[in-house]
Amino acid sequence: MTLTAKYNNGPLSLAANYDKKADSHDSNNWNFAAAYAFGPAKVSALYEHANKKTATTDLDQKIWLI
């Protein structure tokens, strides 16, 4: 199952996403991104959280991007 939302208005852009994996271990991934344009330049940021579970491991990963 995947849910995505996007917003674009002038110089501002926002996006959010949630993804639940189709496995028996309840793995999931979600992220949020934002961008703002200052004339010819654009500043962007992203945060992502991934949780991958298997029968033997539980991986929890967080990612920041600017």
Order of alpha helices (4+ residues) and beta strands (2+ residues): beta-beta-beta-beta-beta
